[in-house]
Amino acid sequence: MSARLEPGLLGRLRRAPDAPVRLIIGVRGDLDALAAEAERSGAVVHRRLSLIRALAIGATGRQALALAREPWVEWIEEDREVRPLERHAGEG
């Protein structure tokens, strides 16, 4: 496997290869061309994240594991909700 996956995610993908999962995959190369490659593999590309050179996708565990073997995929992590840090009184 060429892409970096955290061990917990790797285990979940292997245990449930047909379960849907939302992921962010860091890529090396042209985002539009690689989004098309990801879609050809069966994944659904939800967003292109140009600031971090990544794609937000939906896929099955099996599709994600196949993408992890692609040389243009550098890392894979779960797509999670991100919230801003709380501001405390007196802070900028």
C-alpha positions, -999 to 999 in steps of 0.1 A, spaced: 0 0 0 16 33 -11 -7 58 7 -5 66 44 -36 54 63 -39 55 101 -41 19 114 -77 23 127 -90 34 94 -71 7 75 -87 -19 98 -122 -5 94 -119 -5 56 -107 -41 56 -134 -53 80 -162 -36 60 -151 -35 23 -187 -29 11 -196 -2 36 -197 34 23 -171 59 37 -163 95 33 -126 103 29 -101 130 21 -73 118 -1 -41 138 -5 -29 136 -41 2 143 -62 -6 158 -96 -34 176 -114 -66 177 -92 -90 176 -121 -73 147 -138 -70 128 -106 -106 135 -97 -115 118 -130 -92 89 -121 -109 85 -87 -143 86 -104 -133 59 -129 -124 37 -98 -160 40 -87 -156 68 -61 -177 99 -60 -157 131 -58 -176 157 -37 -150 184 -37 -116 194 -49 -95 209 -20 -68 228 -38 -53 244 -7 -43 210 6 -40 192 -27 -67 167 -19 -101 153 -29 -131 148 -7 -147 115 -19 -173 90 -11 -164 53 -17 -167 18 -4 -139 4 18 -128 -18 -12 -126 12 -35 -106 32 -9 -81 3 -4 -77 2 -42 -71 40 -43 -45 36 -15 -24 16 -39 -24 43 -66 10 60 -69 -7 95 -70 -24 90 -36 -2 102 -8 -25 99 22 -60 90 31 -80 101 62 -117 101 72 -137 131 62 -149 146 95 -168 176 105 -144 205 114 -154 233 138 -136 265 146 -119 267 180 -139 286 206 -128 321 214 -124 330 250 -132 364 265 -106 390 257 -91 371 227 -88 387 193 
